[in-house]
Amino acid sequence: MRKVGKKVIHFYNSSGSVDNIINFLENVQKKVNYLNLNISVEGKSIRVTLFGSRDLQNLATERLKDLANRFL
């Protein structure tokens, strides 16, 4: 049986550019599948909450980190 849970990841947009955040969100939508996620943006802080199986959360976390390095 797969464990299901919630994982929260925080990112920071050091440039403060809204275009970078939009590009990040568009690519998250394309790259992360099979999970429910909630993203909230407050200023330069981005909070991603993942809901689903732990193995998919781990894969999505790696993709999110790569996207954050590229766009933020």
Residue, then its C-alpha position, 0 to 999 in steps of 0.5 A: m500500500r502506498k502512503v499518501g500525505k502532504k508535503v510543503i516546499h518553499f521557494y524564493n523569487s530573488s529577482g522579484s520579477v512577476d514574469n519569472i513567477i509566471n514562467f515557473l507556474e506555467n512549467v509546473q503545470k506542464k511538468v507535474n502530473y498525477l498529483n494534486l498541488n496548491i501553489s500560493v504566491e505572496g510577494k517573493s515567497i512561493r509555497v507549493t503544497l503537494f498531495g498524493s503518494r510519497d513516491l510521486q511527491n519525491l519525483a515532483t519535488e526534484r522537478l520543482k527544484d529544477l524548475a525553480n533553479r531555472f526560473l527563480 
